[in-house]
Amino acid sequence: MEIILARLSDAQPCRTKDEAYALLTEIITRVDDELSGAANAPHLWESDGRLYPPQEDMAKRSEKWVGAVEYRNVRHLTVFSENGAIKIFEMPQRICIFSKPDAEGNFLA
């Protein structure tokens, strides 16, 4: 996870939710391809040891952030603003472990 967050931090900020989602998906997939030793097989998510990006079937409109979408995973909650900001929480404690501004420098507060 540290490598994923470092690469996400180093990446250019995004302008839209879709760009931010695509960026995180690309980084997670690339890091796991490089380091996990397991094939990319999302149907084996419970047992293969890989991390997988947020899935669209877990998306819901945020009640806390206007215009944002939340994705719940087993261990994380990832929030994307409509303008491309990203916030990641470790669950179940809901501890913020990552925050990236959108292309205009705005963070999810």
C-alpha positions, 0 to 999 in steps of 0.5 A: 500500500505504501508504494501505491500511495507514493506513486499516487502522490507523485502523479499529476493531479486530476481534473475529474472523478473519472480521471482520478478513478482511472489513475488509482486503478492504473497504479494499483494494477501496475504495482500488483503486477510488478510485486504481488506474483499473483495473476490479475484475477478479480474473482479471486480477490479474497484469496490471491493476495493482490490489492484490487482497485475500487469496484463500480458496484461498490460506488455510492454518492457521498453524504458528506462531500457534495458531488463526491463518490465513495467506494467501499473496499474490504479495508479502505474507503476511497472518495473521489470528488467530481473535480478529481481530488482523492481521499483514502481512509483505512477501515473500519476505524475510518482513519485518513491515510491519503489525501490528494488535491484536484488539479486546482489544488483543492482537497476534500475537506 
